[in-house]
Amino acid sequence: MLNTKSIKWEKNGKAIELIVKVDIGTSEKTAYADGWNVSTGTESYKFVNITVNLDGKYFVSYPIIEKVEDKEVVAKGGFAIIGGWFDKHLFLGEERYNEIMAIIEELSVETEEYKEVKAIEMAKEIEKENKEIESDKKLELLKKNGLCPRCGTFCYGDCTAN
């Protein structure tokens, strides 16, 4: 579901318009294997895009707002940046940054389907982490008992000789 909201203000005689778009939902995940399109389930997605128009003309479009850590920029009142450092960009004060983040949060309306898919993804991630922890524990036990971590026997390295 695509949600859009814009805010306008004027600074130094220039009209600035920020258009915030948040697209949140689910899509079918497909694996392409030897000409076969195999559905591997549903995945969730969330895309954020912020477009800046100056005096009614396109200026820059970027998916994220980054907080600024440059001391010179912060001293001049810059709190965050839209756009790349070496490309077109717009600095924002803390008040505008908080306003935009509130808009992004407001537009991030999650559907029931999105919540269900997100919960499944989180459960899979936790299961994967648990398997890794279990595998690490098993490896440590093998090493502790003097067994080869590769084959699990007392091969003394012979399993790698072949």
C-alpha positions as CSV (number, residue, x, y, z in Angstrom):
1,M,0.0,0.0,0.0
2,L,1.5,3.3,-1.1
3,N,1.0,6.3,1.2
4,T,2.1,9.8,0.3
5,K,2.3,13.0,2.2
6,S,4.0,16.3,1.5
7,I,5.1,19.3,3.5
8,K,6.0,22.7,2.3
9,W,8.0,25.6,3.8
10,E,10.0,28.6,2.7
11,K,13.6,29.4,3.5
12,N,15.9,32.1,2.1
13,G,13.3,33.0,-0.5
14,K,13.1,29.4,-1.8
15,A,9.9,27.3,-1.7
16,I,10.8,23.8,-0.4
17,E,8.5,20.9,-0.8
18,L,9.2,17.4,0.6
19,I,7.2,14.5,-0.7
20,V,7.4,11.5,1.5
21,K,6.3,8.1,0.0
22,V,6.0,4.9,2.1
23,D,5.2,1.7,0.3
24,I,4.6,-1.2,2.7
25,G,3.2,-4.7,1.9
26,T,4.0,-8.2,0.8
27,S,5.0,-9.9,-2.4
28,E,5.5,-13.4,-3.7
29,K,9.2,-14.4,-3.6
30,T,10.2,-16.4,-6.7
31,A,13.3,-18.4,-7.5
32,Y,14.3,-18.7,-11.1
33,A,15.9,-22.1,-11.8
34,D,16.6,-23.5,-15.2
35,G,13.6,-21.9,-16.8
36,W,11.3,-22.8,-13.9
37,N,9.7,-20.1,-11.8
38,V,9.4,-21.6,-8.3
39,S,7.4,-19.7,-5.7
40,T,9.3,-19.8,-2.4
41,G,6.7,-18.0,-0.3
42,T,5.7,-14.5,0.6
43,E,8.1,-11.8,1.8
44,S,7.4,-8.4,3.4
45,Y,8.8,-5.1,2.1
46,K,8.9,-1.5,3.2
47,F,10.2,1.2,0.8
48,V,10.6,4.9,1.8
49,N,11.4,7.6,-0.7
50,I,11.8,11.3,0.0
51,T,11.6,13.7,-2.9
52,V,12.7,17.3,-2.5
53,N,11.4,20.0,-4.9
54,L,12.9,23.6,-4.8
55,D,10.7,26.3,-6.3
56,G,8.5,23.7,-7.9
57,K,11.5,21.9,-9.7
58,Y,12.9,18.5,-8.8
59,F,16.0,18.7,-6.7
60,V,16.8,15.3,-5.2
61,S,15.2,12.0,-4.3
62,Y,16.6,9.7,-1.7
63,P,15.4,6.7,0.3
64,I,16.8,7.7,3.7
65,I,17.6,10.6,6.0
66,E,20.9,10.4,7.7
67,K,21.9,12.2,10.9
68,V,24.9,14.5,10.4
69,E,28.0,13.9,12.5
70,D,30.2,16.6,10.8
71,K,31.0,19.2,13.5
72,E,31.0,22.1,11.1
73,V,27.6,21.3,9.7
74,V,26.2,20.7,13.2
75,A,27.6,24.1,14.3
76,K,25.6,25.8,11.5
77,G,22.4,24.1,12.6
78,G,22.4,21.0,10.4
79,F,21.0,17.9,12.1
80,A,20.3,15.5,9.2
81,I,20.9,15.2,5.4
82,I,18.7,14.1,2.5
83,G,20.8,13.0,-0.5
84,G,24.5,12.0,-0.8
85,W,27.4,14.0,0.6
86,F,29.0,14.2,-2.9
87,D,25.8,14.7,-4.8
88,K,22.9,17.1,-4.5
89,H,21.7,17.2,-0.9
90,L,19.6,19.2,1.6
91,F,20.4,19.7,5.2
92,L,17.6,19.7,7.8
93,G,17.4,21.1,11.3
94,E,16.3,18.9,14.2
95,E,12.7,20.2,14.1
96,R,12.2,19.3,10.4
97,Y,14.0,15.9,10.9
98,N,11.6,15.0,13.7
99,E,8.6,16.2,11.6
100,I,9.6,14.0,8.6
101,M,10.3,11.0,10.9
102,A,6.8,11.4,12.4
103,I,5.3,11.5,8.9
104,I,7.2,8.3,7.9
105,E,5.9,6.6,11.1
106,E,2.3,7.9,10.3
107,L,2.4,6.6,6.7
108,S,3.8,3.2,7.8
109,V,0.4,1.6,8.2
110,E,0.9,-2.2,8.4
111,T,-1.9,-4.4,7.0
112,E,-2.8,-7.7,8.8
113,E,-1.2,-9.7,5.9
114,Y,2.1,-7.7,6.3
115,K,2.1,-8.3,10.1
116,E,1.6,-12.1,9.6
117,V,4.3,-12.4,7.0
118,K,6.7,-10.2,9.2
119,A,6.0,-12.5,12.2
120,I,6.8,-15.6,10.1
121,E,10.0,-14.0,8.9
122,M,11.0,-13.1,12.5
123,A,10.3,-16.7,13.6
124,K,12.5,-18.0,10.8
125,E,15.3,-15.6,11.8
126,I,15.1,-16.7,15.4
127,E,15.1,-20.4,14.4
128,K,18.2,-19.8,12.2
129,E,20.0,-18.1,15.1
130,N,19.1,-21.0,17.4
131,K,20.5,-23.5,14.9
132,E,23.8,-21.5,14.6
133,I,24.1,-21.5,18.4
134,E,23.4,-25.2,18.6
135,S,25.9,-25.9,15.9
136,D,28.5,-23.8,17.7
137,K,27.8,-25.7,21.0
138,K,28.2,-29.1,19.2
139,L,31.5,-28.0,17.6
140,E,32.8,-26.9,21.0
141,L,31.8,-30.2,22.6
142,L,33.7,-32.1,19.8
143,K,36.8,-30.0,20.4
144,K,36.5,-30.4,24.1
145,N,36.4,-34.2,23.8
146,G,39.3,-34.3,21.4
147,L,37.3,-35.3,18.4
148,C,37.8,-34.0,14.9
149,P,35.4,-31.1,14.2
150,R,35.1,-32.1,10.6
151,C,34.2,-35.8,10.9
152,G,33.5,-36.2,14.6
153,T,35.9,-39.1,15.1
154,F,39.4,-39.7,16.5
155,C,40.9,-39.5,12.9
156,Y,43.8,-37.2,14.0
157,G,43.5,-35.3,10.7
158,D,43.3,-38.3,8.4
159,C,39.8,-37.2,7.1
160,T,41.5,-34.2,5.4
161,A,44.3,-36.3,3.9
162,N,42.0,-37.9,1.3
